[in-house]
Each structure stands twice: as C-alpha cells, then as structure tokens.
Amino acid sequence: METDILLKLGQKIRYERTKRKMSQEQLAELADLNFRSISYIECGRHDVKCTTLEKIAKAFDMEVYELLHFVLS
C-alpha cells in the first residue's frame, strides 16, 4: 500500500512538472533539492518528507494538499 501511494505521488509530481515543461533539474533547482531526489520521488523509490513536499508544491506554485489530493483519491 505504501508503495502505491509513493508511485501515485511520483506520477502526480511528474505530471505537474511536465505540464509546466520543466526538467527534473529545473524543478530540483526551484525546490532547492538534488535532481536525483526528484528522479527517485517520481519513480516512487524514495520516501518523501513533509518539508520536501512543501518545497515541491511551492516550486509548482500550489499547495501540498493539491499534490496529495490526487494521490489519496
């Protein structure tokens, strides 16, 4: 179950990133993260801390709940 949530979250982040025509490197820079972290998150291979979600949401100019709504629905 946890893996399913991580996969859905990764898919949502990838969707939002590609919708904005951003590379993983660009998102990582905006979110002050390592680009490999973005890659691992998008593949569902990396647990995501709340602070990391906040950084990614801010880079997308959205709220954290908007990222999680898709995952939990």
Secondary structure, DSSP 8 states (H G I E B T S, - for coil): -HHHHHHHHHHHHHHHHHHTT--HHHHHHHHTS-HHHHHHHHTT-S---HHHHHHHHHHTTS-HHHHHHHHH-
